[in-house]
Each structure stands twice: as C-alpha cells, then as structure tokens.
Amino acid sequence: MLKSKIKKILTLGLLSNILGVLQSILLARLLGPELRGELAIPLTFVLLVLPLSSYGFKQNLAYLEGKKKVFISDSFLAKLVALCVISSIFFTLLYAFIYLDTFQAMLLQVFILILVRTLADLFSYRFLVLKKAHEITKISFYRSLIEISLVAFLFLSQIKETSIVLNVFILSYILFCVFVVFSYFLNKKKNTVRSTSIQIFSSAFFKRGLGYSIPLFLININTSFDVLMLAKLATSKSVGIYHVAVSVANMLWILPTLLGGLIFSESLDKKLAYLVDRLVGFYGYLLKGSVVLLLPLMLSNWFFITFFGKAFDQSSGIFNILLLGYYAMLIYKISNGVFASHGLVKIPLLIFSLGALFNIGLNLWLIPMYDSKGAAIATLVSYIFCAAMFFFYTLKLKKNNAKKVPI
C-alpha cells in the first residue's frame, strides 16, 4: 500500500514538475531575464511566508486528529480560516513595506495568492489524517495542467505584462484551493473522527504550531530567500537568470518535499525506533545513488542554451551548484517529516535556525561579489549543514534506541 502511494506521488510529482519546467521555458522565452525576474519576486515572497501565514495548521491538526484522536469542529476550523485571512493581510502589508514601489493592483494580487495558498494548506490536513497525501499531489498535477495551458496561451499571444502572467498563477491556485476544500468536505462526510473533544484553541496549540511552521519557514529561507536577496542586492536580470535555474532544480527538489509530506502522514502511528532504523537505511541508499548526479551536471549547459536561449546561459552554472545540494535536501526534508510526526520539533528548529543564519550571512557576503552564483553557493552550504546535522541527530537517536530524545 505504501509503495503504491509512493509510486503515485513520485509519478504525479515528476509529471507536475516536467510541466513546471516547460512553463518556465515558455515564460523565459516570452519575458526574457529582466521581466522573468520581476515575476519571480512576488511568487517567491508568497512561497517564503506560506509556512508562517498558515502557522503550521496542517501538521498541527493532522497531529491532533490523527495521533491524539481529537475532534476538529467546524466552528474551530472557521476561527482558523479567520486567522488565515488576518495573517494574509499582515504579510501583504509586509510585502508593500519591503517593496515600496509596488503598485496597489499587485498588492491585491499578492494578498489573494497568499490567502488561497494558506487556505489550501489548512484544509489539506484532512488528507494527512486519512493517509491520502498522494491525493494532494494529484490535485497539484491538475493545477499544473491548467497553469501551463494558460501560460501557453499567453506565449502564443505574446502577452508580456507581468501582472497578467501573475493572474495565471492566481487563477490556478484559486482552483487548487477550491478542489482541496471540496475534497475536505467530501472526505469529512465519509471519515469523521468522533472522539472526545478537548479545548485546542489554546497556547499549547499555537506553541505546537510554531514548532511546525518555523522549521518549514527556515527551510524556505534556504530555498527562496536568496531570490529576494538578489532582488535587493543585484538586478531583476540576475533574479531572472537565477530563478530559471531554481525552476529546473525544483524538478528534483519536489521529490523530497512530496515524500516528506507522505512520510509525516504514514509515520503518525509508527514507533520512533522503527522509523529511525528506516532513516539510517535510507541514508545508505542515498549515498549509493549519488552517481546519478553526473548526467544532469554534464548536460546542463546544453540544456539551458537549447531550451531557454543564450540569454539564460549563466543559469547552467547556477543549476550545477544547486544540484549538489539535492541529496542534502533529501536528508533533511524526509528526516524532518519523521521527527515532526512524533512532535520532535526543538532540535529540527535549532538546525534550521542555524542553517538560515548561514544562508542569510553568506548571501550578504557572496552576492555583491559573485552575483547569482554567490546566492547559489550560500544555498548549497546551508543545505549541506542542515543535512549533516540531521544525519548526526538520527545516529544519536539510533544509538539511544530512540528512547531518550528531546521533545
């Protein structure tokens, strides 16, 4: 059963990212490096703040209902929706403060994008409880189909306004959110947990939410903050060149992200000692499979020039640096999914905090000297650091038979 879910997640995730790369090619050919960079800034900002705007509600509710058997009432969920609206307004105002020259129309677009992605994240907790994380991947695949169809239309029509292109992403995520909310109510009728209801709208609930959301936010700093730093320290053209490399690398990064969500769901009812043993075995397979990195490294220059054009030839060097961090992300994304399922959030929080500090500091130091390649090096170093810390933490848990662990 688990192998079937993994197969579905990897297949649909891979197809979604192939569509994402095709979309990135069309946008690069349509907009060029500078406009591509301008489009990347709001999209990256939304991705960065998403864990904070959703406050870890998805993992929090999945933990309470899936592991603690707490009944989540509709009235409580409605309060969380209201909090999502408030947080979306707050982060939109933060975006306006950082980018003072942003037009009001774009601020509305940023608000809608944050809100629909936050609500989709909230209501998707039910998929984790029902061990149907692969269904989220399926809905994401449908969203990708809609998105690339609309982008292809803009490409054929040669419509180059970034505000119109941004509306494509807004529409696709609105439809994604509608599908997720509809699926939530559909599954709720068939699979409602009816156990003792307790008061969860409390400081303990929000403290746990911080434990889930902050590590995810710190992960996003390692994957997204560099784009925003480039926007401040370099040019829109540098952002566009860098973001194209990231969009291709995301084809690889999405796999650990999807597997991390599945593993969180599947680990809720497993013993920690068993999961730690499986993690150590996974690290061994990961080391043996590292040879697969050679092929994309050798072909990257040809790939970017052929498909994206000579204007993006520098993206290949950036991609090669980022690719080296792919296995590092596999380690900490999947390991964090296991630990989070058992409420172990303090050590991951410390690891991600240190990794984020490395990332920010190195970006400030390297971007002025090496432009977009400096941002890529900063990201790589922070990935390797986080992966190494998770590796040693897992070995420590194994040594202690996963009994004496900090919670």
N, C-alpha and C positions, 0 to 999 in steps of 0.2 A: 504493500500500500504506500509506504513512504517512498520507495523507489519510483513508483508511478507518479507521485506528486512532484518529486524532484525532476523527473523527466519532463513533465508538463511545464514546470516553472522555467527550466533551462531552455526548452524549445520555444515557448512563447516569449520569454525574456530575450532570447537571442534574435528572434524574428522582429520584436519591437525595436531592438537596437540597430538591426540592419536597416529598418525603416528610418530610424533616427539618423543614421549616417547618410542615407540617401537624402533625407530632408536637409541635413547640414550642407551637403554638396549643392543642392538647389539654392539654398539661401546664400551660400558663399558666391556662387556664380551670379546670383541676382543682385546682391547688395555690395559685394566687394569687402575688403578688410575693414574699412572705417565704419560703414553702416552696420556691418555684422557685429562690430564691437559695441556700437550704440545699442543694438538689440540685446546683446548679451548681458548688459548691466542690470536692467530690471529683472530679467529672468533669473540671473544668478542671485540677486538680492533676495528674491522670494524663496528660492531653494535654501539659502543660508538660514533665514529666520524661521522656516517652517517648523522645526522641532520646538522652538520657543513659542510660536503662535499657537501650536496645538498642545503645548505643555505636557507632552508625553501621555495624553489622554488615551491613545490607542493601546499602548502597552500596559498602562495603569488599569484600565477597565478589563483588558484581557486577563491580567494577573488576578484581579479581584473575582471576576466571574468564572474564569477557567480553573484557577487553582484554589481560591478561597470559597467558591460557590456562593458568592454574594449576588443578590438580585439587583439588577440595574433598572431602576424605574424610568418611565418616560419623562416624568417631571424632573428627575435629576439630570437626565440627558438634555432636556430643554435648557436647564441652567448652564450646562457646559457649552451648548450652542451659543448662548448669550455671551459667555466669556470668550468664545472664539471670535465673535463679532468685535468685541472690545479690543482684543489683542490685535486683530487685523487693522483696526483704526490706528492703534498705537504704532505699529510697525510701518504703516503708510506714512504717518507723520515723521517717523524717524528717517525714512527714505527721503522725504521732502527736505528735512534738515541737512542731510548729508549732500544731497544733490539740489542745491538751491535754485538752479536754473531749470528745473523740471517743470514742464507745462502742467496746468491743472488737469487737462484731459488725461495725461499719462499717469498722474497720481490716482485718478479714478480707476484706471486700468490696473495699476499695481495693487490697489485695495481689493478689487474683485478677484484678482489672481491669488492673492494671499488668502482671502476668505474661502473661496471654493476649494482650494487645496487643503486648507485647515479642516474644513467640514468633512471632506472626503476622508482625511486621515482619521478623524474622530469616529465616524460611523464604520470604518473598516475594521474596528476592533472585533466586531462580531465574527469576521472571517477567521481571526486567530483563535477565538474560543471554540469554534466549530471545526478547527483544523482544516480550514479551506483557504489557506493563504494563496494557493495556486489560482483561486478564483479572482483575486485582486490582479494577478498577472494577466489573466485572460481579459479583464476589463481594460487594463492598461494597453493591451495589444489592440483592442478595438479603437481606443483613443488615438493610438499611433497611426492607425489606418486613416481615420478622419483627418488627423493633422497633416499627414503628408499629401493627402488628396487636395486639401485647401492650399497648401504651400505650392503644389504643382500648378494649381490654377493661377496663383499669383505669378509664378515663374513664366508660364506661357503668356500671361497678360502683361508681363514686365512691369508690375506694380511694385515700386521700390520704397514706399513710405513705411518707415519702421512702426508707426502707430497702427497701420493696417495689418502689418505682419504680426504685431503683438496681439491683435484681436483674434487671430487664428488660434494662438495658444490659449487665450481666454475661453474661446468657444469650446475647444476640445476638452479643457479641464472642467468647464461647466457640465458638459455631457458626462464626463467621467464621474463627477460628483453626484449627478442625478442617478446614474447607474448604481453607484455604491449605496446611496441612501435607499433606493428602491429595493436593492438586494437585502439590505439590513432589515427592512420591514417584512420582506418576504420570508427570510430565514427566521425572523423573530416569531412568526406565527407557528412555524413548524418545530422550532427548537428553543423554547423559552425555559431558562433555568428558574425553577421555583424553589428556592431555598430560603433560609432565614434572612430577612433583610436587616442590615445594620446601617448605622449612620456613617456614610463615607464622605460626605461633604464636610471635611474636617481638615485640620492642619496635617494630620498623618497622610491624608490623601494627596495633598499638594506637595508635601515633602517627598513622597514617593514619585510624584510626577516630575519634580525637579531631578530626582535620581535617574529617571529615564530620559528626560528631554535634554539636559545639559550635556551628557556624553554624545548624544546624536548631533547636537549643535556644534560641539567641538570637533566631531568627525567632519561636519560640513565646513568648518573653518579650514580644515586640511584640504578639502576638495573644491571649495568655492571662494574662499576669502581672497585668494590670490588674484582672481579676476577683478574684484572690487579694488584691491590694492593697485593693480595695474592701471585701472581707470583713474586713480588719483595721482599715481607717481609717473605714469607714462602717457600714452596716447590711445585714442579709440582704435587706431590701426593695430597697435600692439595687442589690445584686448581681443580684437577680431582674429588675429593670427593665433593667439594663444587658445582662444575658445574653440576654434576649429579642431586643434589638436586634442583638446579635452573631450570634444564631442565624439571623436573616434575612440579615444581611450575609454570613454563611458561604455562602449560596447563590451569591454572586458569588465569594467567596474560594476556593471549592473548585476553580474552573476553572483558575486559575494553579497551584494545588497539583497537580492531576491532570496538567496539561500539563508541569509541571516534572519529574515522575516519568517521563513518556513521553520527554521530551527528553533526560534523563540516559541512558536506555536507548538511544535512537536515535543519540546523539552519540558513543558509545563507539568507533565505527570511522570517524568523520569527522575531517577535518583541522580544526584550530582556526581557521585563517584563513578557511575557508569558513563555519564556524559564526558567527564574529564578524560577517562580512558579512551573514549572515541576521538576526542580532540587531539590527543597525543598521536594516535594512529593517523589522523588526518594530516598532521604536520609532516609525517614521514612521506605520505603520498605526494604532498605538495612539493617537497624537495626533489623527489624523483621526476616529477613532471615539469621541472623548471626549464628543461631543454626546449619546450615548445615556444619559449620567448624568442628564440633565434630567428624564426621565419619572419614575423612582423618587423623585427629590427632591421633585417636585410632589405625588406621590400618597402619600407615606409616612405623613402624619398620618391621612388617611382609612383607610389600610390597617391601622395598628396599633389604632386605636379600634374599627374594624369587626370585626376578627378576634380580637384579643387582649382587647379590653374597655377601658373607661375607666381601669382600674387601671394599665394599661401605656401611657397616652397619652404619657408622657415618653420612651418608647422611640423615638418617631419622630425627635425632635431628635438623640438619640444616633446613630441609624442614619444620619441625613444627614451627620453629621460623619465617621463611619466610612466611608461610601460614597465620600467624596472621596479616601480613601486606597486605593481599589480598584485604580486604574491603577498606583499606586506599587507595590503588591504584585505585580502582573503583571510589572513590570520586573525586580524583584529575585528573584522566585521562578524565572522562566524563565531569567534570566541565570545564576543560581547553578547551575541544572541543567546548563548547558553547561560552565561552568568546572569543576564538580566531576567531570564525566565525563573531564576531562583532568588531574585531580589538582591543579588550581589552587585551593588552599584558603586560602592565607595572607591574600590581600587580602580575599576574602569574610569571613574570620574577623575581620579588623580592622574592616571595615564594620559587621558585625552586632554586634560588641562595643561600638562607639561608639553605634550605634542603640539597643542595650539600655540603655546608661548614660543616654542621653537619655530613654528611656521611663520608667525607674525614677525618675530625678530629677524629671521632670515630674509623674509620678503622685504622688510625695510632696508636691510643691508645690501641684498643682491640685486633687486630690481633697478635701482639707479645705476648700477654698474653693468648688468648683463640683460636688462630689459626683460622680455618674456621668458628667456631661458633661465634667468635668475629666479623667477617665480616657480618654474618647474623644478629647479634644484631644491628650493625651500620645501616644496610639497613632498618630494622624494625623501628628504631627510626626516621629515616629520612622520611619514609612513613607516619608514624603517624603525624609527624609535618606538612608535606605538606597537608595532608588530613584535619587536624584541621584548618589550615589557610584558605583553600578553603571553608570549611564549614562556617566559620565566615564571610568571604568575601561575600558569597552568601546570607547569612542572612542580611548583611548590604545593599546589593543591593535590596533585597526584602523590607526592611524597607523603603528605599528611592524610592520604586516603579520603580527601575531600571532607574531613570531619571538622577540623579546626580552621575555619575560614572567617574572614572579616565580613560582616553583613552591615 
